[in-house]
Amino acid sequence: MDESSRLTKRKEQWAKARRGGEEREVFYEGDGRLPPGQHLVETWPVLDLGQKPDIPLSEWKLTIGGFVANPITWTWEEFLAQPQFNDVSDFHCVTSWSRFDNEWDGVSFKHILSVVKPLSSAKFVLFKSFDDYSTNLPLEACDDRDVLLTYKWNGKPLAKEHGGPVRVIVPKRYAWKGAKWVKEITFLDKDEKGFWEVRGYSNSAFPWENDRYG
């Protein structure tokens, strides 16, 4: 078994054991703001597939296409030139930890929708990353005021280990639905499962329904 496969297997084991592997500072359980089965942490544990791609900003590009009227490719400068969006939301990992009150800066998904103009046939969105990760969501889940592509966390540039330069944030779903190191967004007319979804994770991933596995 190669290193990538071992790391994938390890994360599957973490998820089944409902632990994050690296969290240290546990506050408490049972808060009314926590989804079922979650506990609160101060740290931001790092979970990935064993690759943390190093993407120079001069080479970073985001391609958005599929069933849209206006497919685009943004460079880093073009991404930063979009209207800026700030939001504060909670972050829930399927491995049972949550972190409250994260401040994000970036570009809202609603703005992306206004630019690319999805066709009526577009019903789903597939996200792909620089580390070959992928995840999927219904279009209606992305068309929410708190969904964004972020490049700053708590006022600082998003660190590479957390998905920088840019990752997706979808607060109402478990965090694996928010692709790190995002490079491609494709609007589809049918659902296409991503990396963890084809490995038995829930296709919907609602934290408040304890919706971890398919």
Residue frames as a rotation matrix with the C-alpha (Angstrom) as fourth column:
MET 1
0.581 0.814 0.000 0.00
0.814 -0.581 0.000 0.00
0.000 0.000 -1.000 0.00
ASP 2
-0.260 -0.705 0.660 1.46
0.645 -0.636 -0.425 3.37
0.719 0.315 0.620 -1.01
GLU 3
-0.891 -0.196 -0.409 1.65
0.448 -0.521 -0.727 6.38
-0.071 -0.831 0.552 1.32
SER 4
-0.753 0.655 0.059 -1.39
-0.595 -0.717 0.363 8.10
0.280 0.238 0.930 -0.20
SER 5
-0.025 0.762 -0.647 -3.51
-0.132 0.639 0.758 4.96
0.991 0.104 0.085 0.26
ARG 6
-0.426 -0.198 -0.883 -2.31
0.783 0.408 -0.469 4.57
0.453 -0.891 -0.019 3.86
LEU 7
-0.992 0.035 -0.121 -3.26
0.030 -0.865 -0.500 8.16
-0.122 -0.500 0.857 4.66
THR 8
-0.436 0.889 -0.141 -6.67
-0.646 -0.200 0.737 7.73
0.627 0.412 0.661 3.07
LYS 9
-0.018 0.383 -0.924 -7.26
0.339 0.871 0.354 4.57
0.941 -0.307 -0.146 5.10
ARG 10
-0.740 -0.331 -0.586 -6.16
0.654 -0.146 -0.743 6.35
0.160 -0.932 0.324 8.28
LYS 11
-0.888 0.448 0.099 -8.63
-0.457 -0.885 -0.086 9.17
0.049 -0.122 0.991 7.73
GLU 12
-0.109 0.862 -0.496 -11.40
-0.365 0.429 0.826 6.65
0.924 0.271 0.268 7.12
GLN 13
-0.202 -0.039 -0.979 -10.51
0.727 0.663 -0.177 5.10
0.656 -0.747 -0.105 10.49
TRP 14
-0.976 -0.148 -0.159 -10.52
0.215 -0.748 -0.628 8.52
-0.026 -0.647 0.762 12.19
ALA 15
-0.594 0.803 0.047 -13.96
-0.666 -0.524 0.531 9.24
0.451 0.284 0.846 10.79
LYS 16
0.076 0.638 -0.767 -15.39
0.026 0.767 0.641 5.91
0.997 -0.069 0.042 11.91
ALA 17
-0.298 -0.262 -0.918 -13.90
0.893 0.263 -0.365 6.48
0.337 -0.928 0.156 15.38
ARG 18
0.697 0.582 0.418 -15.20
0.488 -0.813 0.318 10.09
0.525 -0.018 -0.851 15.26
ARG 19
0.498 -0.606 -0.620 -11.90
0.453 -0.428 0.782 11.74
-0.739 -0.671 0.061 16.03
GLY 20
0.982 -0.047 -0.184 -9.80
-0.167 -0.674 -0.719 14.30
-0.090 0.737 -0.670 14.22
GLY 21
0.620 -0.784 -0.023 -6.32
0.671 0.545 -0.503 12.98
0.407 0.297 0.864 14.85
GLU 22
-0.390 -0.879 0.274 -4.78
0.647 -0.473 -0.598 16.30
0.656 -0.056 0.753 15.87
GLU 23
0.347 0.523 0.778 -7.22
-0.151 -0.788 0.597 18.21
0.926 -0.324 -0.195 18.04
ARG 24
-0.576 -0.669 -0.469 -5.86
0.430 0.239 -0.871 18.99
0.695 -0.703 0.150 21.50
GLU 25
-0.992 0.122 0.044 -8.03
-0.112 -0.638 -0.762 21.57
-0.065 -0.761 0.646 23.22
VAL 26
-0.427 0.893 -0.142 -11.49
0.534 0.376 0.758 20.21
0.730 0.248 -0.637 23.87
PHE 27
-0.709 0.239 0.664 -13.84
-0.544 -0.784 -0.298 22.59
0.449 -0.572 0.686 25.68
TYR 28
-0.591 0.609 0.529 -17.07
-0.374 0.374 -0.849 20.73
-0.715 -0.699 0.007 26.25
GLU 29
-0.887 0.459 0.045 -19.87
0.292 0.484 0.825 18.71
0.357 0.745 -0.564 24.73
GLY 30
-0.320 0.876 -0.362 -23.60
0.942 0.251 -0.225 19.22
-0.107 -0.413 -0.905 24.96
ASP 31
-0.739 0.072 -0.670 -23.75
-0.026 -0.997 -0.079 22.87
-0.673 -0.041 0.738 23.91
GLY 32
0.243 0.951 0.192 -27.01
0.287 0.119 -0.950 23.67
-0.926 0.286 -0.244 22.15
ARG 33
0.491 -0.139 -0.860 -25.03
-0.716 -0.627 -0.307 25.17
-0.497 0.766 -0.407 19.29
LEU 34
-0.623 -0.782 0.029 -23.21
-0.663 0.547 0.511 21.89
-0.415 0.299 -0.859 18.60
PRO 35
0.130 0.617 -0.776 -24.65
-0.840 0.485 0.244 19.36
0.527 0.620 0.581 16.17
PRO 36
0.850 0.239 0.469 -25.19
-0.476 0.728 0.493 15.85
-0.223 -0.643 0.733 17.60
GLY 37
0.830 -0.542 0.134 -22.05
0.550 0.835 -0.030 13.82
-0.095 0.099 0.991 18.14
GLN 38
0.339 -0.715 0.612 -19.75
0.309 -0.530 -0.790 16.87
0.889 0.456 0.041 17.95
HIS 39
0.512 -0.235 -0.826 -17.38
0.798 -0.225 0.559 18.40
-0.317 -0.946 0.073 20.51
LEU 40
0.988 -0.054 0.147 -15.87
-0.003 -0.945 -0.328 21.86
0.157 0.324 -0.933 20.53
VAL 41
0.270 -0.955 -0.119 -12.17
0.950 0.244 0.195 22.57
-0.157 -0.166 0.974 19.99
GLU 42
0.600 -0.201 -0.774 -10.01
-0.024 -0.972 0.234 25.68
-0.800 -0.122 -0.588 20.03
THR 43
-0.508 -0.861 -0.038 -7.47
-0.146 0.042 0.988 24.41
-0.849 0.507 -0.147 17.54
TRP 44
0.505 0.576 -0.643 -8.10
-0.790 0.007 -0.614 23.84
-0.349 0.817 0.459 13.86
PRO 45
0.105 -0.493 0.864 -7.05
-0.041 0.866 0.499 20.22
-0.994 -0.088 0.071 13.22
VAL 46
-0.182 -0.281 -0.942 -5.53
-0.940 -0.232 0.251 19.37
-0.289 0.931 -0.222 9.84
LEU 47
0.019 0.224 0.974 -7.01
0.102 0.969 -0.225 16.48
-0.995 0.104 -0.005 7.87
ASP 48
0.247 0.033 -0.969 -6.16
-0.904 -0.351 -0.242 15.84
-0.348 0.936 -0.057 4.23
LEU 49
0.987 0.149 -0.059 -5.16
-0.159 0.879 -0.450 13.11
-0.015 0.453 0.891 1.80
GLY 50
0.515 -0.855 0.057 -1.48
0.598 0.406 0.691 13.46
-0.614 -0.322 0.721 2.62
GLN 51
-0.280 -0.573 0.770 -0.75
0.927 -0.369 0.062 16.06
0.249 0.731 0.635 -0.03
LYS 52
0.436 0.337 -0.834 -0.52
0.506 -0.859 -0.083 19.78
-0.744 -0.386 -0.545 0.64
PRO 53
0.318 -0.335 0.887 0.07
0.936 -0.038 -0.350 21.26
0.151 0.942 0.301 -2.80
ASP 54
-0.195 -0.484 -0.853 2.32
0.465 -0.812 0.354 24.30
-0.864 -0.327 0.383 -2.98
ILE 55
0.279 0.462 0.842 0.62
0.960 -0.123 -0.251 26.61
-0.012 0.878 -0.478 -5.48
PRO 56
-0.773 -0.565 -0.287 2.43
0.548 -0.824 0.146 29.85
-0.319 -0.044 0.947 -6.39
LEU 57
0.051 0.856 -0.515 -0.07
0.270 -0.508 -0.818 32.68
-0.962 -0.098 -0.257 -6.68
SER 58
-0.336 -0.254 -0.907 1.37
-0.718 -0.554 0.422 33.53
-0.610 0.793 0.004 -10.08
GLU 59
-0.928 -0.052 -0.368 0.25
-0.292 0.713 0.637 30.08
0.230 0.699 -0.677 -11.29
TRP 60
-0.693 0.714 0.104 -3.04
0.302 0.418 -0.857 29.76
-0.655 -0.562 -0.505 -9.43
LYS 61
-0.802 0.552 -0.227 -6.16
-0.498 -0.410 0.764 29.66
0.329 0.726 0.605 -11.61
LEU 62
-0.550 0.739 0.389 -9.80
-0.023 0.452 -0.892 28.88
-0.835 -0.499 -0.232 -10.92
THR 63
-0.930 0.265 -0.254 -11.82
-0.250 0.047 0.967 27.47
0.268 0.963 0.022 -13.81
ILE 64
-0.479 0.858 0.187 -15.63
-0.132 0.141 -0.981 27.52
-0.868 -0.494 0.046 -13.65
GLY 65
-0.726 0.185 -0.662 -17.64
-0.681 -0.057 0.730 25.86
0.097 0.981 0.167 -16.39
GLY 66
-0.825 0.496 0.270 -20.10
0.422 0.859 -0.289 23.16
-0.376 -0.124 -0.918 -17.34
PHE 67
-0.138 0.883 0.449 -23.75
0.940 -0.027 0.341 24.05
0.313 0.469 -0.826 -17.77
VAL 68
0.020 0.073 -0.997 -23.27
0.530 -0.846 -0.051 27.82
-0.848 -0.528 -0.055 -17.54
ALA 69
0.888 0.354 0.294 -23.79
0.440 -0.465 -0.768 30.69
-0.136 0.811 -0.569 -19.95
ASN 70
0.732 -0.640 0.234 -20.46
-0.477 -0.727 -0.494 32.36
0.486 0.250 -0.837 -19.15
PRO 71
0.754 -0.550 -0.358 -17.60
0.649 0.707 0.281 29.96
0.098 -0.445 0.890 -18.34
ILE 72
0.804 -0.492 0.335 -14.63
-0.485 -0.868 -0.111 31.74
0.345 -0.073 -0.936 -16.79
THR 73
0.383 -0.750 -0.539 -11.06
0.827 0.539 -0.162 31.26
0.412 -0.384 0.827 -15.66
TRP 74
0.949 -0.052 0.312 -9.80
-0.179 -0.902 0.393 33.62
0.261 -0.428 -0.865 -13.00
THR 75
-0.099 -0.985 -0.143 -6.17
0.317 0.105 -0.943 34.32
0.943 -0.139 0.302 -12.20
TRP 76
-0.284 -0.075 -0.956 -5.27
0.959 0.008 -0.285 35.27
0.029 -0.997 0.069 -8.63
GLU 77
-0.963 -0.126 -0.238 -5.48
0.139 -0.989 -0.041 38.96
-0.230 -0.072 0.971 -9.49
GLU 78
-0.604 0.797 -0.019 -8.87
-0.311 -0.214 0.926 38.51
0.734 0.565 0.377 -11.15
PHE 79
-0.059 0.548 -0.834 -10.16
0.715 0.607 0.348 36.54
0.697 -0.575 -0.428 -8.17
LEU 80
-0.501 -0.210 -0.839 -9.12
0.813 -0.445 -0.374 39.32
-0.295 -0.870 0.394 -5.78
ALA 81
-0.994 0.108 0.028 -10.75
-0.086 -0.901 0.426 41.90
0.071 0.421 0.904 -8.07
GLN 82
-0.311 0.935 -0.170 -14.20
0.438 0.300 0.847 40.38
0.844 0.189 -0.503 -7.44
PRO 83
0.232 0.463 0.856 -16.48
-0.587 -0.635 0.502 41.93
0.776 -0.619 0.125 -4.81
GLN 84
-0.744 -0.629 -0.226 -15.18
-0.155 0.491 -0.857 40.90
0.650 -0.602 -0.463 -1.41
PHE 85
0.403 0.911 -0.090 -17.35
-0.291 0.221 0.931 39.04
0.867 -0.349 0.355 1.08
ASN 86
-0.753 -0.583 0.304 -16.88
-0.450 0.121 -0.885 38.66
0.479 -0.803 -0.353 4.83
ASP 87
0.409 0.897 -0.170 -18.74
-0.457 0.363 0.812 36.16
0.790 -0.254 0.558 6.98
VAL 88
-0.600 -0.489 0.633 -18.50
-0.797 0.293 -0.529 34.45
0.074 -0.822 -0.565 10.37
SER 89
0.490 0.769 -0.410 -19.64
-0.707 0.626 0.329 30.84
0.510 0.129 0.850 10.68
ASP 90
0.293 -0.310 0.905 -19.05
-0.691 0.585 0.424 27.57
-0.661 -0.750 -0.043 12.53
PHE 91
-0.089 -0.494 -0.865 -17.03
-0.898 0.415 -0.145 24.68
0.431 0.764 -0.480 11.09
HIS 92
0.436 0.371 0.819 -18.08
-0.719 0.691 0.070 21.06
-0.541 -0.620 0.569 11.63
CYS 93
-0.465 -0.668 -0.581 -15.80
-0.863 0.488 0.130 18.14
0.197 0.562 -0.804 10.75
VAL 94
0.438 0.669 -0.600 -17.25
-0.556 0.726 0.404 14.66
0.706 0.156 0.690 10.23
THR 95
-0.208 -0.611 -0.764 -14.59
0.301 0.703 -0.644 13.29
0.931 -0.364 0.038 12.62
SER 96
0.270 0.646 -0.714 -16.64
0.860 0.170 0.480 14.87
0.432 -0.744 -0.510 15.46
TRP 97
-0.420 -0.411 -0.809 -14.98
0.766 -0.639 -0.073 18.22
-0.487 -0.650 0.584 16.17
SER 98
0.528 0.582 0.618 -16.42
0.775 -0.628 -0.071 21.69
0.347 0.517 -0.783 15.65
ARG 99
-0.624 -0.677 -0.391 -14.87
0.760 -0.643 -0.100 25.14
-0.183 -0.359 0.915 15.79
PHE 100
0.426 0.887 -0.178 -17.06
0.846 -0.460 -0.269 28.19
-0.321 -0.036 -0.946 16.42
ASP 101
0.830 0.130 -0.543 -16.93
0.128 -0.991 -0.041 31.75
-0.543 -0.036 -0.839 15.06
ASN 102
-0.233 -0.871 0.432 -14.49
0.759 0.115 0.640 31.47
-0.607 0.477 0.635 12.18
GLU 103
0.429 0.315 -0.847 -14.14
-0.180 -0.889 -0.421 34.68
-0.885 0.333 -0.325 10.21
TRP 104
-0.052 -0.366 0.929 -13.80
0.820 0.515 0.249 34.22
-0.570 0.775 0.273 6.45
ASP 105
0.137 0.073 -0.988 -12.94
-0.450 -0.884 -0.128 36.66
-0.882 0.462 -0.088 3.69
GLY 106
-0.696 -0.396 0.599 -13.33
0.322 0.574 0.753 35.81
-0.642 0.717 -0.272 0.04
VAL 107
-0.797 0.453 -0.400 -15.80
-0.584 -0.406 0.704 35.70
0.157 0.794 0.588 -2.84
SER 108
-0.264 0.779 0.568 -19.38
-0.553 0.361 -0.751 34.63
-0.791 -0.512 0.336 -2.21
PHE 109
-0.757 0.048 0.651 -20.85
0.434 0.782 0.447 31.80
-0.488 0.621 -0.613 -4.23
LYS 110
0.378 0.924 -0.063 -23.85
0.610 -0.299 -0.734 33.98
-0.696 0.239 -0.677 -4.96
HIS 111
0.294 -0.354 -0.888 -21.49
-0.561 -0.816 0.139 36.36
-0.774 0.457 -0.438 -6.78
ILE 112
-0.782 -0.593 0.191 -20.05
-0.235 0.565 0.791 33.45
-0.577 0.574 -0.581 -8.75
LEU 113
-0.270 0.777 0.569 -23.58
0.763 0.533 -0.366 32.47
-0.587 0.335 -0.737 -9.78
SER 114
0.609 0.529 -0.591 -24.25
0.141 -0.805 -0.576 36.02
-0.781 0.268 -0.564 -10.95
VAL 115
-0.104 -0.754 -0.648 -21.11
-0.710 -0.400 0.580 35.92
-0.697 0.520 -0.494 -13.12
VAL 116
-0.915 -0.380 0.134 -21.33
-0.204 0.725 0.658 32.48
-0.347 0.575 -0.741 -14.74
LYS 117
-0.201 0.944 -0.263 -25.16
-0.949 -0.255 -0.188 32.35
-0.244 0.211 0.946 -14.96
PRO 118
-0.808 -0.090 0.582 -25.99
-0.091 0.995 0.027 28.64
-0.582 -0.031 -0.812 -14.61
LEU 119
-0.705 0.582 -0.406 -28.33
-0.464 0.055 0.884 27.23
0.537 0.811 0.232 -17.24
SER 120
0.178 0.874 0.452 -31.71
-0.975 0.094 0.202 25.81
0.135 -0.477 0.869 -16.24
SER 121
0.659 0.030 -0.752 -30.24
-0.185 0.975 -0.123 22.33
0.729 0.220 0.648 -16.74
ALA 122
-0.467 -0.884 0.020 -27.60
-0.173 0.069 -0.983 22.91
0.867 -0.463 -0.185 -14.03
LYS 123
0.660 0.751 0.008 -28.70
-0.228 0.191 0.955 21.09
0.715 -0.632 0.297 -10.85
PHE 124
0.862 -0.433 -0.263 -25.42
0.472 0.495 0.729 20.04
-0.186 -0.753 0.631 -9.21
VAL 125
0.696 -0.713 0.080 -21.92
-0.652 -0.675 -0.345 21.37
0.300 0.188 -0.935 -8.60
LEU 126
0.811 -0.545 -0.211 -18.67
0.573 0.813 0.104 19.37
0.115 -0.205 0.972 -8.61
PHE 127
0.790 -0.606 0.089 -15.55
-0.607 -0.755 0.249 20.84
-0.084 -0.251 -0.964 -6.99
LYS 128
0.756 -0.638 -0.146 -12.06
0.558 0.745 -0.365 19.63
0.342 0.195 0.919 -7.88
SER 129
0.884 -0.456 -0.097 -8.81
-0.215 -0.582 0.784 20.46
-0.414 -0.673 -0.613 -6.11
PHE 130
0.414 -0.828 -0.378 -5.11
-0.852 -0.208 -0.480 20.71
0.319 0.521 -0.792 -6.88
ASP 131
-0.543 -0.598 0.589 -4.52
-0.766 0.640 -0.056 17.51
-0.344 -0.482 -0.806 -4.88
ASP 132
-0.782 0.303 -0.545 -7.04
-0.261 0.635 0.728 15.58
0.566 0.711 -0.417 -7.06
TYR 133
-0.791 0.600 -0.120 -9.69
0.343 0.274 -0.898 15.70
-0.506 -0.752 -0.422 -4.34
SER 134
-0.747 0.635 0.195 -13.30
-0.115 -0.413 0.904 16.19
0.654 0.653 0.382 -5.39
THR 135
-0.758 0.620 -0.201 -16.67
0.436 0.252 -0.864 16.71
-0.485 -0.743 -0.462 -3.71
ASN 136
-0.710 0.588 0.387 -20.22
0.374 -0.151 0.915 17.41
0.596 0.795 -0.113 -4.84
LEU 137
-0.735 0.564 -0.377 -23.25
0.205 -0.345 -0.916 19.42
-0.647 -0.750 0.138 -3.80
PRO 138
0.143 0.827 0.544 -26.68
0.982 -0.049 -0.184 20.27
-0.125 0.560 -0.819 -5.14
LEU 139
-0.460 -0.291 0.839 -26.73
0.547 -0.837 0.010 23.71
0.699 0.463 0.545 -6.73
GLU 140
0.503 0.754 0.423 -29.33
0.090 -0.532 0.842 24.86
0.860 -0.385 -0.335 -4.21
ALA 141
0.705 -0.320 -0.633 -26.89
0.704 0.201 0.682 24.13
-0.091 -0.926 0.366 -1.35
CYS 142
-0.385 -0.915 0.122 -24.29
0.921 -0.373 0.109 26.43
-0.054 0.154 0.987 -2.94
ASP 143
-0.354 0.362 0.862 -26.82
0.299 -0.830 0.471 29.20
0.886 0.424 0.186 -3.57
ASP 144
0.599 0.435 -0.672 -26.77
0.755 -0.029 0.655 30.26
0.266 -0.900 -0.346 0.08
ARG 145
0.869 -0.165 0.466 -25.61
-0.164 -0.986 -0.042 33.52
0.467 -0.040 -0.884 1.63
ASP 146
0.663 -0.622 0.417 -22.90
-0.590 -0.092 0.802 31.89
-0.460 -0.778 -0.428 3.78
VAL 147
0.631 -0.467 0.619 -21.18
0.603 0.798 -0.012 29.81
-0.489 0.381 0.785 1.07
LEU 148
0.839 -0.393 -0.377 -17.95
-0.501 -0.829 -0.249 31.29
-0.215 0.398 -0.892 -0.22
LEU 149
0.577 -0.815 -0.052 -14.50
0.623 0.481 -0.617 30.73
0.528 0.324 0.785 -1.62
THR 150
0.987 -0.149 -0.059 -12.19
-0.053 -0.648 0.760 31.99
-0.151 -0.747 -0.648 1.11
TYR 151
0.368 -0.929 0.037 -8.57
0.387 0.117 -0.914 33.08
0.845 0.351 0.403 1.06
LYS 152
-0.542 -0.516 0.663 -8.45
-0.428 -0.510 -0.746 34.53
0.724 -0.688 0.056 4.59
TRP 153
0.276 0.555 -0.784 -9.25
0.553 0.576 0.602 32.99
0.786 -0.600 -0.148 7.96
ASN 154
0.660 0.074 -0.748 -9.54
0.722 -0.336 0.604 35.25
-0.207 -0.939 -0.275 11.02
GLY 155
0.902 -0.162 -0.401 -7.91
-0.190 -0.981 -0.031 38.10
-0.389 0.104 -0.915 9.15
LYS 156
-0.098 -0.995 -0.003 -4.85
-0.567 0.053 0.822 36.19
-0.818 0.082 -0.569 7.93
PRO 157
-0.132 0.003 -0.991 -4.08
-0.958 0.258 0.129 34.51
0.256 0.966 -0.031 4.60
LEU 158
0.820 0.518 0.246 -5.42
-0.559 0.816 0.148 30.98
-0.124 -0.259 0.958 4.56
ALA 159
-0.095 -0.933 0.346 -2.54
-0.772 0.288 0.566 28.63
-0.628 -0.214 -0.748 5.40
LYS 160
-0.421 -0.167 -0.892 -1.55
-0.822 0.486 0.297 25.92
0.384 0.858 -0.341 2.95
GLU 161
-0.995 -0.021 -0.093 -2.43
0.018 0.917 -0.398 23.14
0.094 -0.397 -0.913 5.39
HIS 162
-0.431 0.898 -0.087 -6.00
0.172 -0.013 -0.985 24.46
-0.886 -0.440 -0.149 5.58
GLY 163
0.240 0.569 0.786 -6.47
0.819 0.315 -0.479 24.70
-0.520 0.759 -0.390 1.84
GLY 164
0.516 -0.087 -0.852 -4.80
-0.213 -0.977 -0.029 27.96
-0.830 0.196 -0.523 0.85
PRO 165
-0.986 -0.095 0.134 -4.61
0.100 -0.995 0.024 29.84
0.131 0.037 0.991 -1.38
VAL 166
-0.443 0.895 0.049 -8.38
-0.878 -0.444 0.176 29.26
0.179 0.035 0.983 -1.70
ARG 167
-0.961 0.269 -0.064 -10.84
0.275 0.948 -0.159 26.74
0.018 -0.170 -0.985 -0.27
VAL 168
-0.334 0.930 0.153 -14.61
-0.113 -0.201 0.973 26.40
0.936 0.307 0.173 -0.26
ILE 169
-0.987 0.127 0.103 -16.67
-0.100 0.027 -0.995 27.00
-0.129 -0.991 -0.014 2.88
VAL 170
-0.309 0.930 -0.197 -20.17
-0.197 0.140 0.970 25.48
0.930 0.339 0.140 3.17
PRO 171
-0.731 -0.190 0.655 -21.16
-0.637 -0.155 -0.756 25.99
0.245 -0.969 -0.008 6.83
LYS 172
0.153 0.907 0.393 -24.42
-0.966 0.221 -0.134 24.02
-0.208 -0.359 0.910 6.74
ARG 173
0.841 0.026 -0.541 -22.64
-0.224 0.926 -0.304 20.81
0.493 0.377 0.784 5.64
TYR 174
0.732 -0.680 0.028 -19.81
0.350 0.412 0.841 18.76
-0.584 -0.606 0.540 7.13
ALA 175
0.418 -0.599 -0.683 -16.49
-0.458 -0.788 0.412 20.31
-0.785 0.141 -0.603 6.18
TRP 176
-0.436 -0.620 0.652 -15.40
0.311 0.577 0.756 17.66
-0.845 0.532 -0.059 3.66
LYS 177
0.405 0.662 0.630 -17.94
0.864 -0.052 -0.500 19.28
-0.298 0.747 -0.594 1.32
GLY 178
0.926 -0.167 -0.338 -15.73
-0.207 -0.974 -0.086 22.40
-0.315 0.150 -0.937 1.31
ALA 179
0.752 -0.630 0.195 -12.87
0.626 0.589 -0.511 21.51
0.207 0.506 0.837 -1.03
LYS 180
0.430 -0.748 -0.505 -9.39
0.102 -0.516 0.851 22.67
-0.897 -0.417 -0.146 -0.08
TRP 181
-0.547 -0.821 -0.165 -7.02
-0.052 -0.164 0.985 24.01
-0.835 0.547 0.047 -2.78
VAL 182
0.384 0.833 0.399 -9.96
0.378 0.252 -0.891 24.41
-0.843 0.492 -0.218 -5.13
LYS 183
-0.697 -0.666 -0.265 -9.08
-0.018 -0.354 0.935 24.74
-0.717 0.657 0.234 -8.82
GLU 184
-0.912 0.383 -0.146 -12.20
-0.127 0.075 0.989 23.80
0.390 0.921 -0.020 -10.76
ILE 185
-0.528 0.840 0.123 -15.95
-0.178 0.032 -0.984 24.20
-0.830 -0.541 0.133 -10.31
THR 186
-0.968 0.197 -0.153 -18.23
-0.102 0.250 0.963 22.42
0.228 0.948 -0.222 -12.77
PHE 187
-0.326 0.937 0.128 -22.00
-0.750 -0.174 -0.638 22.86
-0.576 -0.304 0.759 -13.01
LEU 188
-0.996 -0.086 -0.033 -23.66
-0.091 0.866 0.491 19.57
-0.014 0.492 -0.871 -13.95
ASP 189
-0.244 0.959 -0.142 -27.08
-0.824 -0.128 0.552 18.35
0.511 0.252 0.822 -14.98
LYS 190
0.701 0.421 -0.576 -26.70
-0.056 0.837 0.544 15.18
0.711 -0.349 0.610 -12.89
ASP 191
0.778 -0.369 0.509 -25.04
-0.593 -0.164 0.788 14.33
-0.207 -0.915 -0.346 -9.61
GLU 192
0.466 -0.723 -0.510 -21.46
-0.004 0.574 -0.819 13.05
0.885 0.383 0.265 -9.66
LYS 193
0.982 -0.031 -0.188 -20.12
0.191 0.137 0.972 11.80
-0.004 -0.990 0.140 -6.34
GLY 194
0.523 -0.829 0.197 -16.76
-0.706 -0.551 -0.445 12.98
0.477 0.094 -0.874 -5.07
PHE 195
-0.374 -0.869 -0.323 -13.80
-0.515 0.484 -0.707 11.35
0.771 -0.098 -0.629 -3.32
TRP 196
-0.916 -0.007 0.401 -15.37
-0.375 0.365 -0.852 10.57
-0.140 -0.931 -0.337 0.04
GLU 197
0.009 1.000 -0.014 -18.90
-0.916 0.002 -0.402 10.12
-0.402 0.016 0.915 -1.26
VAL 198
0.393 0.107 -0.913 -17.88
-0.660 0.724 -0.199 7.11
0.640 0.682 0.355 -3.38
ARG 199
-0.613 -0.670 -0.419 -16.15
-0.114 0.600 -0.792 5.69
0.782 -0.438 -0.444 -0.27
GLY 200
-0.303 0.608 -0.734 -19.33
0.753 0.625 0.206 5.52
0.584 -0.491 -0.647 1.77
TYR 201
-0.890 0.037 -0.454 -19.71
0.288 -0.726 -0.624 9.00
-0.353 -0.686 0.636 3.23
SER 202
0.082 0.990 -0.111 -23.12
0.595 -0.138 -0.792 10.64
-0.800 -0.001 -0.600 3.10
ASN 203
-0.357 -0.147 0.922 -23.96
0.905 -0.300 0.303 12.37
0.232 0.943 0.240 -0.15
SER 204
0.493 0.664 0.563 -25.81
0.462 -0.748 0.477 15.12
0.737 0.025 -0.675 1.73
ALA 205
-0.374 -0.865 -0.334 -23.67
0.739 -0.060 -0.671 15.62
0.561 -0.498 0.662 4.89
PHE 206
0.290 0.551 0.782 -26.03
-0.147 -0.782 0.606 17.54
0.946 -0.291 -0.146 7.18
PRO 207
-0.744 -0.668 -0.010 -24.34
-0.091 0.116 -0.989 18.02
0.662 -0.735 -0.147 10.60
TRP 208
-0.569 0.547 0.614 -27.59
-0.819 -0.318 -0.477 18.65
-0.066 -0.775 0.629 12.49
GLU 209
0.615 0.752 -0.236 -28.93
-0.768 0.640 0.038 15.31
0.179 0.158 0.971 11.23
ASN 210
0.125 -0.679 0.724 -25.78
-0.567 0.550 0.613 13.41
-0.814 -0.487 -0.316 12.24
ASP 211
0.921 0.390 0.013 -25.63
-0.156 0.398 -0.904 12.57
-0.358 0.830 0.427 8.53
ARG 212
0.158 -0.987 -0.041 -22.12
-0.662 -0.136 0.737 11.16
-0.733 -0.089 -0.674 8.29
TYR 213
-0.817 -0.518 0.254 -22.38
-0.248 0.712 0.657 7.99
-0.521 0.474 -0.710 6.20
GLY 214
-0.416 0.639 -0.646 -24.47
-0.870 -0.074 0.487 6.74
0.263 0.765 0.587 3.30
